[in-house]
């Protein structure tokens, strides 16, 4: 997985064809986005740091807006 922009992550998350799952711990939150049970992106928020990751070909899952 590689770093992606927040807008690209939001595009993937808001797509109705994709599902997402949220895991929360005391100071860490992970949001994973799936397309047909395949993990395509994730967001990791640890304290004040937020990182967005996507698989190598995540651009194929983006929608035009």
N, C-alpha and C positions, 0 to 999 in steps of 0.2 A: 504494500500500500504506500501511496505517496501523498504528500500534503496537497490539499485543494483549497479553494476559496470558500468563504462562508456562503456566498450567493449560489455557488454550484451545489453545496450541501443542501441548502434550503430548496433548491429546484428539485433535487432528488427526493427530499423528504415530503414535499407537498404534492408529488405526483401520485394520483389515485391508484396507479398500477403497482406501487411499491408499498411495502409494509415496514414498520419500524418498531423497535423494542428499546426500552429504557431500563438501565440498571443504575441504581443509586446506592452509594455507600456514604459514609459520614462526610468526607470531603472530596469524593470523586464521583463523577456522573459519566456514564457511557451511553450513547445513543447509537444503535446499529440499524442501518437501512438494508432491507432485503428486496430482491426481485426474484420471485419464484424460488424462495429458500436459498438463494445465493447472496452472500454478503457482498454489497457493492460499495458501502461507505460507512464510516463511523465518526462520531465526534467524542472527544475525550475532554472533559472539563475537570481539572484538578486544581483546587483552590482558586486562584485567579487566572490560571492559564487555560486557554481553550484552543484545541487543535482539531482540524478537520482532515480526514483521510479518505481517499478513494482508491479503488482498485485500478490497475494499469489502464484499462479501457473503459473507465467510468463515463467518458464523453458520449458513448453510445446510448446511455440511459437518460441523458439530459433531454428536456423538452424545450421547444421553442416558445419564447414568451414575448 
